[in-house]
Amino acid sequence: MCTVCGCGELQFRSVADGARAPSATVGWRPAAVTATEAPAADARLDFGSGPARSHAPGLSQGQMVRIEQDILGYNDRLASANRAWLAERGIFTLNLVSSPGSGKTTLLCRTIRALADECPVVVVEGDQQTEFDAERIRASGARALQINTGKGCHLDAEMVGRALPMLAPADDSLLLIENVGNLVCPAAFDLGEAHKVVILSVTEGEDKPLKYPDMFAAADLMLLNKVDLLPHLSFDVDKAEAFARRVNPALQIVRVSAITGEGFEQWLAWVRQGRERTAIGAARPADGARIAGG
């Protein structure tokens, strides 16, 4: 459990269960291997078991579950309000999540430049400190609002809800939320986005989807970034994608390079399709007022 936010709820069911719903994410060990079968040398301490699936000194599992329910329930209500606000205005919103150094900001800058003539793009930037990334986004031609979380390890729906009227994105625009670099806590927090997009860079190792399964289970798209570096690495692309789909069989994957532009047309096509769906879902009556389309 995060000592700042109390998050850590696992939201998804394993591949074997055949659906994404509350329960346990698929484990990395083959089903035939159990803790009792493993030799003593392979013994491990697992603080991810129990109803809360995490540990905090001085708190019981029941107390932790109640804290999670309170925090996440409140967050989900605010996320629903954000989603309605965005839907009324036809704003397609993506929550980009990754570990630090995955290339999120560079990818965002290239995306903004590529879409500059098609639609307004605005960005919410999340970091613990500094405004460095927001300054890079602005230099790319998009308006950006920086959210500094201090000791916080993720953005939440209240932060984004307070940012929206300040940023005031135009109707039918694209809102990109760059979450705090963290492959754990942002998985549990709905911000009101249409999709979570997880970025995995080839410099991180192909085992990340199994080490941090909640994030890959929560995402609808994985961008495998920095593929221009593959000739210089021992990264196994097929294994990384297989691990990601073991966690989330429905996950779409696009291989990209924010430096060379490889795969960018496929990524941009995915964004354009999402914008079209959002536009269809929002109707503009004759008087010009916008209503949510469901």
ZADO-1210 file (C-alpha; in nm, 4 decimals, padded with zeros to 6 digits):
<atoms>
<atom x="00.0000" y="00.0000" z="00.0000" code="MET" pos="1"/>
<atom x="00.1252" y="00.3475" z="-00.0834" code="CYS" pos="2"/>
<atom x="00.1841" y="00.5340" z="00.2429" code="THR" pos="3"/>
<atom x="00.0713" y="00.8609" z="00.0843" code="VAL" pos="4"/>
<atom x="-00.2539" y="00.7682" z="-00.0906" code="CYS" pos="5"/>
<atom x="-00.3494" y="00.4287" z="00.0500" code="GLY" pos="6"/>
<atom x="-00.3979" y="00.2868" z="-00.2984" code="CYS" pos="7"/>
<atom x="-00.3160" y="-00.0619" z="-00.4139" code="GLY" pos="8"/>
<atom x="-00.6514" y="-00.2169" z="-00.4961" code="GLU" pos="9"/>
<atom x="-00.6308" y="-00.4790" z="-00.7682" code="LEU" pos="10"/>
<atom x="-00.9191" y="-00.4338" z="-01.0079" code="GLN" pos="11"/>
<atom x="-00.8884" y="-00.7122" z="-01.2626" code="PHE" pos="12"/>
<atom x="-00.9400" y="-01.0836" z="-01.2914" code="ARG" pos="13"/>
<atom x="-00.6865" y="-01.3299" z="-01.4246" code="SER" pos="14"/>
<atom x="-00.6695" y="-01.4509" z="-01.7838" code="VAL" pos="15"/>
<atom x="-00.7923" y="-01.7901" z="-01.6663" code="ALA" pos="16"/>
<atom x="-01.1094" y="-01.6279" z="-01.5322" code="ASP" pos="17"/>
<atom x="-01.1856" y="-01.4981" z="-01.8801" code="GLY" pos="18"/>
<atom x="-01.2771" y="-01.1408" z="-01.7870" code="ALA" pos="19"/>
<atom x="-01.1407" y="-00.8195" z="-01.6434" code="ARG" pos="20"/>
<atom x="-01.3112" y="-00.7749" z="-01.3084" code="ALA" pos="21"/>
<atom x="-01.2228" y="-00.7650" z="-00.9357" code="PRO" pos="22"/>
<atom x="-00.9998" y="-01.0574" z="-00.8351" code="SER" pos="23"/>
<atom x="-00.6366" y="-01.1587" z="-00.8822" code="ALA" pos="24"/>
<atom x="-00.4258" y="-01.0740" z="-01.1835" code="THR" pos="25"/>
<atom x="-00.2559" y="-01.3672" z="-01.3485" code="VAL" pos="26"/>
<atom x="00.0600" y="-01.4661" z="-01.1614" code="GLY" pos="27"/>
<atom x="00.4029" y="-01.4965" z="-01.3183" code="TRP" pos="28"/>
<atom x="00.4624" y="-01.8489" z="-01.1866" code="ARG" pos="29"/>
<atom x="00.3209" y="-02.1427" z="-01.3858" code="PRO" pos="30"/>
<atom x="00.0104" y="-02.2843" z="-01.2212" code="ALA" pos="31"/>
<atom x="00.1886" y="-02.6122" z="-01.1398" code="ALA" pos="32"/>
<atom x="00.4438" y="-02.4414" z="-00.9159" code="VAL" pos="33"/>
<atom x="00.3232" y="-02.3574" z="-00.5648" code="THR" pos="34"/>
<atom x="00.4955" y="-02.2109" z="-00.2631" code="ALA" pos="35"/>
<atom x="00.5042" y="-02.5519" z="-00.0937" code="THR" pos="36"/>
<atom x="00.6566" y="-02.7159" z="-00.4013" code="GLU" pos="37"/>
<atom x="00.9285" y="-02.4561" z="-00.4412" code="ALA" pos="38"/>
<atom x="01.2637" y="-02.5477" z="-00.2829" code="PRO" pos="39"/>
<atom x="01.3698" y="-02.3624" z="00.0318" code="ALA" pos="40"/>
<atom x="01.6273" y="-02.1643" z="-00.1627" code="ALA" pos="41"/>
<atom x="01.3437" y="-02.0167" z="-00.3698" code="ASP" pos="42"/>
<atom x="01.1334" y="-01.9136" z="-00.0690" code="ALA" pos="43"/>
<atom x="00.9913" y="-01.5629" z="-00.0852" code="ARG" pos="44"/>
<atom x="00.7818" y="-01.3273" z="00.1242" code="LEU" pos="45"/>
<atom x="00.4591" y="-01.2329" z="-00.0523" code="ASP" pos="46"/>
<atom x="00.2929" y="-00.9213" z="00.0868" code="PHE" pos="47"/>
<atom x="00.0592" y="-00.9095" z="-00.2135" code="GLY" pos="48"/>
<atom x="-00.1748" y="-01.1782" z="-00.0835" code="SER" pos="49"/>
<atom x="-00.4830" y="-01.1293" z="00.1307" code="GLY" pos="50"/>
<atom x="-00.7944" y="-00.9192" z="00.0629" code="PRO" pos="51"/>
<atom x="-00.6027" y="-00.5888" z="00.0357" code="ALA" pos="52"/>
<atom x="-00.3195" y="-00.7403" z="-00.1708" code="ARG" pos="53"/>
<atom x="-00.0683" y="-00.5116" z="-00.0002" code="SER" pos="54"/>
<atom x="00.0789" y="-00.4375" z="00.3415" code="HIS" pos="55"/>
<atom x="00.1110" y="-00.1351" z="00.5681" code="ALA" pos="56"/>
<atom x="00.2621" y="-00.1477" z="00.9189" code="PRO" pos="57"/>
<atom x="-00.0041" y="-00.1241" z="01.1887" code="GLY" pos="58"/>
<atom x="-00.3015" y="-00.1808" z="00.9592" code="LEU" pos="59"/>
<atom x="-00.4991" y="-00.5006" z="00.9225" code="SER" pos="60"/>
<atom x="-00.6100" y="-00.6259" z="00.5829" code="GLN" pos="61"/>
<atom x="-00.9675" y="-00.5273" z="00.6681" code="GLY" pos="62"/>
<atom x="-00.8644" y="-00.1732" z="00.7605" code="GLN" pos="63"/>
<atom x="-00.6672" y="-00.1396" z="00.4387" code="MET" pos="64"/>
<atom x="-00.9603" y="-00.2608" z="00.2289" code="VAL" pos="65"/>
<atom x="-01.1907" y="-00.0038" z="00.3934" code="ARG" pos="66"/>
<atom x="-00.9393" y="00.2754" z="00.3290" code="ILE" pos="67"/>
<atom x="-00.9087" y="00.1709" z="-00.0353" code="GLU" pos="68"/>
<atom x="-01.2845" y="00.1554" z="-00.0786" code="GLN" pos="69"/>
<atom x="-01.3267" y="00.5029" z="00.0686" code="ASP" pos="70"/>
<atom x="-01.0487" y="00.6602" z="-00.1379" code="ILE" pos="71"/>
<atom x="-01.1207" y="00.4875" z="-00.4660" code="LEU" pos="72"/>
<atom x="-01.4988" y="00.5207" z="-00.4313" code="GLY" pos="73"/>
<atom x="-01.4665" y="00.8972" z="-00.3831" code="TYR" pos="74"/>
<atom x="-01.2180" y="00.9194" z="-00.6699" code="ASN" pos="75"/>
<atom x="-01.4479" y="00.7231" z="-00.9024" code="ASP" pos="76"/>
<atom x="-01.7371" y="00.9614" z="-00.8350" code="ARG" pos="77"/>
<atom x="-01.5169" y="01.2572" z="-00.9278" code="LEU" pos="78"/>
<atom x="-01.3867" y="01.0705" z="-01.2339" code="ALA" pos="79"/>
<atom x="-01.7461" y="01.0189" z="-01.3498" code="SER" pos="80"/>
<atom x="-01.8070" y="01.3933" z="-01.3198" code="ALA" pos="81"/>
<atom x="-01.4891" y="01.4617" z="-01.5208" code="ASN" pos="82"/>
<atom x="-01.5985" y="01.2124" z="-01.7861" code="ARG" pos="83"/>
<atom x="-01.9394" y="01.3793" z="-01.8187" code="ALA" pos="84"/>
<atom x="-01.7776" y="01.7254" z="-01.8452" code="TRP" pos="85"/>
<atom x="-01.5480" y="01.6012" z="-02.1218" code="LEU" pos="86"/>
<atom x="-01.8235" y="01.4110" z="-02.3056" code="ALA" pos="87"/>
<atom x="-02.0465" y="01.7207" z="-02.3156" code="GLU" pos="88"/>
<atom x="-01.7683" y="01.9005" z="-02.5003" code="ARG" pos="89"/>
<atom x="-01.6635" y="01.6156" z="-02.7275" code="GLY" pos="90"/>
<atom x="-01.3105" y="01.6105" z="-02.5812" code="ILE" pos="91"/>
<atom x="-01.1185" y="01.2865" z="-02.6402" code="PHE" pos="92"/>
<atom x="-00.8997" y="01.2224" z="-02.3368" code="THR" pos="93"/>
<atom x="-00.6063" y="00.9855" z="-02.2897" code="LEU" pos="94"/>
<atom x="-00.4226" y="00.9057" z="-01.9662" code="ASN" pos="95"/>
<atom x="-00.0603" y="00.8230" z="-02.0526" code="LEU" pos="96"/>
<atom x="00.1142" y="00.6122" z="-01.7902" code="VAL" pos="97"/>
<atom x="00.4609" y="00.4606" z="-01.7664" code="SER" pos="98"/>
<atom x="00.7715" y="00.4329" z="-01.5561" code="SER" pos="99"/>
<atom x="01.0085" y="00.7331" z="-01.5453" code="PRO" pos="100"/>
<atom x="01.2287" y="00.7637" z="-01.8535" code="GLY" pos="101"/>
<atom x="01.0035" y="00.5734" z="-02.0931" code="SER" pos="102"/>
<atom x="00.9944" y="00.8671" z="-02.3353" code="GLY" pos="103"/>
<atom x="00.6383" y="00.9866" z="-02.2618" code="LYS" pos="104"/>
<atom x="00.7128" y="01.3558" z="-02.2997" code="THR" pos="105"/>
<atom x="00.9138" y="01.3154" z="-02.6198" code="THR" pos="106"/>
<atom x="00.6332" y="01.1015" z="-02.7613" code="LEU" pos="107"/>
<atom x="00.3769" y="01.3645" z="-02.6603" code="LEU" pos="108"/>
<atom x="00.5759" y="01.6445" z="-02.8229" code="CYS" pos="109"/>
<atom x="00.5948" y="01.4569" z="-03.1522" code="ARG" pos="110"/>
<atom x="00.2225" y="01.3744" z="-03.1311" code="THR" pos="111"/>
<atom x="00.1332" y="01.7394" z="-03.0737" code="ILE" pos="112"/>
<atom x="00.3365" y="01.8529" z="-03.3737" code="ARG" pos="113"/>
<atom x="00.1857" y="01.5810" z="-03.5948" code="ALA" pos="114"/>
<atom x="-00.1718" y="01.6810" z="-03.5042" code="LEU" pos="115"/>
<atom x="-00.1173" y="02.0567" z="-03.5000" code="ALA" pos="116"/>
<atom x="-00.3190" y="02.1159" z="-03.8187" code="ASP" pos="117"/>
<atom x="-00.5995" y="01.8736" z="-03.7271" code="GLU" pos="118"/>
<atom x="-00.7259" y="01.9663" z="-03.3823" code="CYS" pos="119"/>
<atom x="-00.6469" y="02.1664" z="-03.0687" code="PRO" pos="120"/>
<atom x="-00.4316" y="01.9649" z="-02.8270" code="VAL" pos="121"/>
<atom x="-00.3993" y="02.0473" z="-02.4570" code="VAL" pos="122"/>
<atom x="-00.1960" y="01.8656" z="-02.1933" code="VAL" pos="123"/>
<atom x="-00.2151" y="01.8072" z="-01.8193" code="VAL" pos="124"/>
<atom x="00.1346" y="01.7344" z="-01.6893" code="GLU" pos="125"/>
<atom x="00.1856" y="01.5382" z="-01.3685" code="GLY" pos="126"/>
<atom x="00.5163" y="01.5338" z="-01.1812" code="ASP" pos="127"/>
<atom x="00.6193" y="01.5413" z="-00.8184" code="GLN" pos="128"/>
<atom x="00.8211" y="01.8592" z="-00.8742" code="GLN" pos="129"/>
<atom x="00.9338" y="02.1042" z="-01.1480" code="THR" pos="130"/>
<atom x="00.7611" y="02.2367" z="-01.4579" code="GLU" pos="131"/>
<atom x="01.0209" y="02.1038" z="-01.7022" code="PHE" pos="132"/>
<atom x="00.7858" y="01.8783" z="-01.8993" code="ASP" pos="133"/>
<atom x="00.5105" y="02.1397" z="-01.9239" code="ALA" pos="134"/>
<atom x="00.7655" y="02.3816" z="-02.0684" code="GLU" pos="135"/>
<atom x="00.8634" y="02.1228" z="-02.3309" code="ARG" pos="136"/>
<atom x="00.4980" y="02.0692" z="-02.4197" code="ILE" pos="137"/>
<atom x="00.4385" y="02.4422" z="-02.4608" code="ARG" pos="138"/>
<atom x="00.7444" y="02.4685" z="-02.6837" code="ALA" pos="139"/>
<atom x="00.5818" y="02.2030" z="-02.9048" code="SER" pos="140"/>
<atom x="00.2813" y="02.4262" z="-02.9618" code="GLY" pos="141"/>
<atom x="00.0229" y="02.3019" z="-02.7101" code="ALA" pos="142"/>
<atom x="-00.1145" y="02.4611" z="-02.3969" code="ARG" pos="143"/>
<atom x="-00.0148" y="02.2736" z="-02.0831" code="ALA" pos="144"/>
<atom x="-00.1076" y="02.2889" z="-01.7163" code="LEU" pos="145"/>
<atom x="00.1419" y="02.1487" z="-01.4668" code="GLN" pos="146"/>
<atom x="00.0237" y="01.9572" z="-01.1615" code="ILE" pos="147"/>
<atom x="00.2910" y="01.8981" z="-00.8967" code="ASN" pos="148"/>
<atom x="00.1974" y="01.6188" z="-00.6580" code="THR" pos="149"/>
<atom x="00.4747" y="01.6638" z="-00.3985" code="GLY" pos="150"/>
<atom x="00.5105" y="01.3268" z="-00.2253" code="LYS" pos="151"/>
<atom x="00.2101" y="01.1941" z="-00.4171" code="GLY" pos="152"/>
<atom x="00.2825" y="00.9152" z="-00.6627" code="CYS" pos="153"/>
<atom x="00.0002" y="00.9684" z="-00.9151" code="HIS" pos="154"/>
<atom x="-00.2659" y="01.2061" z="-01.0392" code="LEU" pos="155"/>
<atom x="-00.6209" y="01.1615" z="-00.9145" code="ASP" pos="156"/>
<atom x="-00.9617" y="01.2666" z="-01.0414" code="ALA" pos="157"/>
<atom x="-00.9897" y="01.5665" z="-00.8087" code="GLU" pos="158"/>
<atom x="-00.6608" y="01.7106" z="-00.9371" code="MET" pos="159"/>
<atom x="-00.7723" y="01.6713" z="-01.2982" code="VAL" pos="160"/>
<atom x="-01.1192" y="01.8072" z="-01.2191" code="GLY" pos="161"/>
<atom x="-00.9666" y="02.1245" z="-01.0774" code="ARG" pos="162"/>
<atom x="-00.7341" y="02.1542" z="-01.3773" code="ALA" pos="163"/>
<atom x="-01.0051" y="02.1262" z="-01.6444" code="LEU" pos="164"/>
<atom x="-01.1730" y="02.4686" z="-01.6023" code="PRO" pos="165"/>
<atom x="-00.8309" y="02.6328" z="-01.5664" code="MET" pos="166"/>
<atom x="-00.7030" y="02.4720" z="-01.8861" code="LEU" pos="167"/>
<atom x="-01.0426" y="02.5219" z="-02.0575" code="ALA" pos="168"/>
<atom x="-00.9895" y="02.2862" z="-02.3533" code="PRO" pos="169"/>
<atom x="-01.1865" y="02.3736" z="-02.6645" code="ALA" pos="170"/>
<atom x="-01.4826" y="02.1641" z="-02.7755" code="ASP" pos="171"/>
<atom x="-01.3822" y="01.8672" z="-02.9931" code="ASP" pos="172"/>
<atom x="-01.0201" y="01.8909" z="-02.8819" code="SER" pos="173"/>
<atom x="-00.7691" y="01.6284" z="-02.7682" code="LEU" pos="174"/>
<atom x="-00.6683" y="01.6204" z="-02.4010" code="LEU" pos="175"/>
<atom x="-00.3539" y="01.4274" z="-02.3143" code="LEU" pos="176"/>
<atom x="-00.2787" y="01.3601" z="-01.9475" code="ILE" pos="177"/>
<atom x="00.0820" y="01.2704" z="-01.8731" code="GLU" pos="178"/>
<atom x="00.0659" y="01.0943" z="-01.5386" code="ASN" pos="179"/>
<atom x="00.3449" y="01.0797" z="-01.2815" code="VAL" pos="180"/>
<atom x="00.6124" y="00.8270" z="-01.3821" code="GLY" pos="181"/>
<atom x="00.5030" y="00.5183" z="-01.1876" code="ASN" pos="182"/>
<atom x="00.3892" y="00.1721" z="-01.2983" code="LEU" pos="183"/>
<atom x="00.1947" y="00.1011" z="-00.9761" code="VAL" pos="184"/>
<atom x="-00.0436" y="00.3573" z="-00.8259" code="CYS" pos="185"/>
<atom x="-00.1828" y="00.5273" z="-01.1412" code="PRO" pos="186"/>
<atom x="-00.3346" y="00.1940" z="-01.2455" code="ALA" pos="187"/>
<atom x="-00.6030" y="00.2161" z="-00.9760" code="ALA" pos="188"/>
<atom x="-00.7072" y="00.5792" z="-01.0280" code="PHE" pos="189"/>
<atom x="-00.9629" y="00.6672" z="-01.2934" code="ASP" pos="190"/>
<atom x="-00.9227" y="01.0292" z="-01.4023" code="LEU" pos="191"/>
<atom x="-01.2238" y="01.0394" z="-01.6341" code="GLY" pos="192"/>
<atom x="-01.0211" y="00.9461" z="-01.9417" code="GLU" pos="193"/>
<atom x="-01.1442" y="00.7462" z="-02.2382" code="ALA" pos="194"/>
<atom x="-00.8405" y="00.5162" z="-02.2277" code="HIS" pos="195"/>
<atom x="-00.5237" y="00.4498" z="-02.0370" code="LYS" pos="196"/>
<atom x="-00.2239" y="00.4213" z="-02.2689" code="VAL" pos="197"/>
<atom x="00.0790" y="00.2513" z="-02.1159" code="VAL" pos="198"/>
<atom x="00.4217" y="00.3276" z="-02.2608" code="ILE" pos="199"/>
<atom x="00.6906" y="00.0624" z="-02.2245" code="LEU" pos="200"/>
<atom x="01.0352" y="00.1424" z="-02.3595" code="SER" pos="201"/>
<atom x="01.2694" y="-00.1259" z="-02.4907" code="VAL" pos="202"/>
<atom x="01.5350" y="-00.0065" z="-02.2451" code="THR" pos="203"/>
<atom x="01.3271" y="-00.1257" z="-01.9477" code="GLU" pos="204"/>
<atom x="01.3187" y="-00.5024" z="-01.9967" code="GLY" pos="205"/>
<atom x="01.0545" y="-00.7304" z="-02.1428" code="GLU" pos="206"/>
<atom x="00.9419" y="-00.8595" z="-01.8012" code="ASP" pos="207"/>
<atom x="00.7762" y="-00.5335" z="-01.6903" code="LYS" pos="208"/>
<atom x="00.4186" y="-00.6424" z="-01.7786" code="PRO" pos="209"/>
<atom x="00.4482" y="-00.9373" z="-01.5396" code="LEU" pos="210"/>
<atom x="00.6245" y="-00.7387" z="-01.2689" code="LYS" pos="211"/>
<atom x="00.3635" y="-00.4604" z="-01.2788" code="TYR" pos="212"/>
<atom x="00.0533" y="-00.6378" z="-01.4114" code="PRO" pos="213"/>
<atom x="-00.2143" y="-00.3975" z="-01.2831" code="ASP" pos="214"/>
<atom x="-00.0974" y="-00.1193" z="-01.5127" code="MET" pos="215"/>
<atom x="-00.0981" y="-00.3365" z="-01.8241" code="PHE" pos="216"/>
<atom x="-00.4364" y="-00.4825" z="-01.7264" code="ALA" pos="217"/>
<atom x="-00.5819" y="-00.1327" z="-01.6890" code="ALA" pos="218"/>
<atom x="-00.4561" y="-00.0083" z="-02.0268" code="ALA" pos="219"/>
<atom x="-00.6283" y="-00.0403" z="-02.3630" code="ASP" pos="220"/>
<atom x="-00.3164" y="00.0351" z="-02.5672" code="LEU" pos="221"/>
<atom x="00.0545" y="-00.0269" z="-02.5121" code="MET" pos="222"/>
<atom x="00.3066" y="00.1829" z="-02.7020" code="LEU" pos="223"/>
<atom x="00.6354" y="-00.0052" z="-02.7196" code="LEU" pos="224"/>
<atom x="00.8663" y="00.2930" z="-02.7448" code="ASN" pos="225"/>
<atom x="01.2298" y="00.3518" z="-02.8455" code="LYS" pos="226"/>
<atom x="01.2297" y="00.0684" z="-03.0983" code="VAL" pos="227"/>
<atom x="01.5049" y="00.2544" z="-03.2856" code="ASP" pos="228"/>
<atom x="01.7380" y="00.1303" z="-03.0090" code="LEU" pos="229"/>
<atom x="01.6623" y="-00.2397" z="-03.0633" code="LEU" pos="230"/>
<atom x="01.9797" y="-00.3072" z="-03.2683" code="PRO" pos="231"/>
<atom x="02.1830" y="-00.2045" z="-02.9630" code="HIS" pos="232"/>
<atom x="01.9897" y="-00.4056" z="-02.7013" code="LEU" pos="233"/>
<atom x="01.9070" y="-00.7647" z="-02.6147" code="SER" pos="234"/>
<atom x="01.5377" y="-00.6813" z="-02.5681" code="PHE" pos="235"/>
<atom x="01.2998" y="-00.9553" z="-02.6907" code="ASP" pos="236"/>
<atom x="01.0041" y="-00.7723" z="-02.8487" code="VAL" pos="237"/>
<atom x="00.7916" y="-01.0828" z="-02.9012" code="ASP" pos="238"/>
<atom x="00.8390" y="-01.1918" z="-02.5400" code="LYS" pos="239"/>
<atom x="00.7455" y="-00.8458" z="-02.4084" code="ALA" pos="240"/>
<atom x="00.4271" y="-00.8433" z="-02.6142" code="GLU" pos="241"/>
<atom x="00.3422" y="-01.2004" z="-02.5118" code="ALA" pos="242"/>
<atom x="00.3873" y="-01.1099" z="-02.1444" code="PHE" pos="243"/>
<atom x="00.1644" y="-00.8026" z="-02.1855" code="ALA" pos="244"/>
<atom x="-00.1094" y="-01.0081" z="-02.3519" code="ARG" pos="245"/>
<atom x="-00.0802" y="-01.2753" z="-02.0843" code="ARG" pos="246"/>
<atom x="-00.1966" y="-01.0059" z="-01.8415" code="VAL" pos="247"/>
<atom x="-00.4435" y="-00.8432" z="-02.0817" code="ASN" pos="248"/>
<atom x="-00.5394" y="-01.0452" z="-02.3917" code="PRO" pos="249"/>
<atom x="-00.7364" y="-00.7504" z="-02.5337" code="ALA" pos="250"/>
<atom x="-00.4414" y="-00.5102" z="-02.5160" code="LEU" pos="251"/>
<atom x="-00.3575" y="-00.3404" z="-02.8449" code="GLN" pos="252"/>
<atom x="00.0146" y="-00.2863" z="-02.9087" code="ILE" pos="253"/>
<atom x="00.1932" y="-00.0433" z="-03.1376" code="VAL" pos="254"/>
<atom x="00.5708" y="-00.0353" z="-03.1793" code="ARG" pos="255"/>
<atom x="00.6912" y="00.3230" z="-03.2044" code="VAL" pos="256"/>
<atom x="00.9926" y="00.5484" z="-03.1974" code="SER" pos="257"/>
<atom x="00.9372" y="00.9057" z="-03.0869" code="ALA" pos="258"/>
<atom x="01.2758" y="00.9918" z="-03.2414" code="ILE" pos="259"/>
<atom x="01.2505" y="00.8384" z="-03.5907" code="THR" pos="260"/>
<atom x="00.8699" y="00.8364" z="-03.6208" code="GLY" pos="261"/>
<atom x="00.8501" y="00.4613" z="-03.6768" code="GLU" pos="262"/>
<atom x="00.4974" y="00.3368" z="-03.6009" code="GLY" pos="263"/>
<atom x="00.3636" y="00.6884" z="-03.5553" code="PHE" pos="264"/>
<atom x="00.1076" y="00.6660" z="-03.8341" code="GLU" pos="265"/>
<atom x="-00.0486" y="00.3657" z="-03.6626" code="GLN" pos="266"/>
<atom x="-00.0521" y="00.5490" z="-03.3268" code="TRP" pos="267"/>
<atom x="-00.1997" y="00.8639" z="-03.4814" code="LEU" pos="268"/>
<atom x="-00.4630" y="00.6588" z="-03.6643" code="ALA" pos="269"/>
<atom x="-00.5675" y="00.5101" z="-03.3295" code="TRP" pos="270"/>
<atom x="-00.5986" y="00.8598" z="-03.1819" code="VAL" pos="271"/>
<atom x="-00.7992" y="00.9839" z="-03.4812" code="ARG" pos="272"/>
<atom x="-01.0400" y="00.6919" z="-03.4530" code="GLN" pos="273"/>
<atom x="-01.0917" y="00.7719" z="-03.0838" code="GLY" pos="274"/>
<atom x="-01.1632" y="01.1356" z="-03.1641" code="ARG" pos="275"/>
<atom x="-01.4183" y="01.0300" z="-03.4265" code="GLU" pos="276"/>
<atom x="-01.5965" y="00.8041" z="-03.1780" code="ARG" pos="277"/>
<atom x="-01.6038" y="01.0849" z="-02.9217" code="THR" pos="278"/>
<atom x="-01.7505" y="01.3259" z="-03.1771" code="ALA" pos="279"/>
<atom x="-02.0227" y="01.0751" z="-03.2657" code="ILE" pos="280"/>
<atom x="-02.1002" y="01.0304" z="-02.8961" code="GLY" pos="281"/>
<atom x="-02.1630" y="01.4013" z="-02.8471" code="ALA" pos="282"/>
<atom x="-02.4568" y="01.5762" z="-03.0192" code="ALA" pos="283"/>
<atom x="-02.4919" y="01.9471" z="-03.0865" code="ARG" pos="284"/>
<atom x="-02.8556" y="02.0641" z="-03.0847" code="PRO" pos="285"/>
<atom x="-02.9725" y="02.3459" z="-03.3091" code="ALA" pos="286"/>
<atom x="-02.9243" y="02.6071" z="-03.0378" code="ASP" pos="287"/>
<atom x="-02.5557" y="02.5193" z="-03.0160" code="GLY" pos="288"/>
<atom x="-02.5678" y="02.3697" z="-02.6672" code="ALA" pos="289"/>
<atom x="-02.3794" y="02.0406" z="-02.6345" code="ARG" pos="290"/>
<atom x="-02.5288" y="01.7409" z="-02.4614" code="ILE" pos="291"/>
<atom x="-02.3692" y="01.4130" z="-02.3644" code="ALA" pos="292"/>
<atom x="-02.4364" y="01.1313" z="-02.6069" code="GLY" pos="293"/>
<atom x="-02.4025" y="00.8471" z="-02.3578" code="GLY" pos="294"/>
</atoms>
